[in-house]
Structures are given as C-alpha cells and as structure tokens.
C-alpha cells in the first residue's frame, strides 16, 4: 500500500473542509480526514471553532476532533504523535488520509518531519526563570545555544524561557530539536486561492453565522462548566470577545466586530505560513481543479 496523503491548507474560511469532502465523494477509493486545526481538538467548543458539522462528519470521517477538554494542555508534540497514529491507521486499512486545517505549524511539522521535544511545562522551573531578569535569561540561552538568535527574537521572553525549559528537561539545546527528518510518505498540498476581499467577506459572514447559530450560548455554557477566560483554549479569537461581552465589558456589536477583525488578523498570519509563492503548494482557484490534481498524484505521484 502506497503511503500517500493529501494536505488541504490555507487560512480560515477558505473552504478547506468543503474541498476535502468534495474530493472524498468524487474520487474513487476511501478517504478520512485528519484535523490540523489547533482549536478543533477541544470538546464543547463547536461553533466558535467552526468545527465540521455532524452532516460533514458523516460525509467524511474525521480524526483528532473533540479529543481533549478545554482545560487540558495540548500542543504541537501531542498533535504530531496523535496525527501520526491516525495516518498509520488509515494506511493500514487502505484509506488515503486528508490532512485538513489552517494551523500552519501543525501542517508543516508533519509534512516536513520536524523533531519536536515531548516536554510538558515545568511549572517550578518556569517560575524560577520568570523571576530572573530577561537579559540574564537571554545570555544563558546564547551560551548554551549559540544558534538561538536564528529562531528566537531577543525581546520574546516567553520563547526564551521555553527554550531554556526544553534544554533543562532534555539536556539538548532547542536548535537540536529544530532539525527535520524527511517523512516516510509522499504528500500533496492543495490550497484555495482567494483575494483578501473575498476571504474577509467569507470570514465576516461566518462570524455572523456563528452568532445566529448560538455562539453566545456556547460561551455561556462553557463558563458554567468552569472553563475560565484565562485558559489558553478560551482566550482565542471569538471566545475571549464573547466572554468580555457576557461580563459587561463591551456590547455585542463590539464583540462581533472584534471577532471579525481578530479573525482577519489570524488569516494574515496563516497566509504567512502558506505563501502563494510556495511551489510545494498547488494553489487552485476553483474546487473542481483539485480532483484531477489529486487523482494524478494518487495514481502516479506525478503532480
């Protein structure tokens, strides 16, 4: 069985899920999706993360959705481990996996074969590091990892602390973990090309649809379950804004506007991960273009 996967990448609201379902229903063979969205892993957070609907999941089975609670830690290393398990399961059953999501760090870590340390937060060590002057931390990092200036901005104290945390836990500098090992599979990445104006229009329409579908009630219910605003899962775009509205800090119109603007910003950040100039991505203008590209890849690997 050939070990191949399709990756559908690009910014939020660009139609990735719909494209995956279109491919799975029109092409011969069996397909399953592997979620590469860092927010859709959380249970109870459906509307604000634009999770595939029940109908969409019936049309295309999805892995790595609803796998942790909002107060559980989750990051790249855990996702990579679970994603690789899902891929192996697909290939063993003769299924072609379709990796779908806008979290660029997740997608490229998988496709490029990043080595990611399995180092959870070291709370006591982190408190000790946070109590030290930033310039002292930076000096220590440069001493143990002279390459650190290549991947960490000196003013980013949080990342400096994380790099030191990884070093103390593994005995190896963070630069060691940034190397890549070519993955043992062939992949094809497809992205939907949209103008900024069209993408923003889609984002704004999606946010309006979320409000109409009960997003406010979803945030209220999460808070009643004990998930506070300060949790990483709850501090994301939309959830933090609606929570602020529920706390009387802004009107609903203001919260909706902030959610739209924040999502525009997120889309720009995602576009930095998935660049139009990146020749590894097959950019398409219309979904129908993808079928022939994928069919050729699966049959011969020549794209």
Buried (B, 14 or more C-beta within 10 A) or exposed (E): EEBBBBBBBBBBBBBBBBBBBBBBEEBEEEBBBBBBBBBBBBEEBBBBBBBBEEEBBEBBBBBBBBBBBBBBEBBBBBBBEBBBEBBEBBBEEEBBBBBBBBBBBBBBBBBEBBEBBEBEEBEEBBEEBEEEEBEEBBEBBBEBBEEBEEEBEBEEBEBBBBBBBBBBBBEEBBBBBBEEEEBEBEBBBBBBBBEEEEBBEBBBEBBEEBBEBEBBEBBBEBBEEEBEBEBBBBEBBBBBBBBBBBEEEBEEEEBBBBBBBBBBEBBEEBBEBBEEEEEBBBBBEEBEBBBEBBBEBBEEEEB
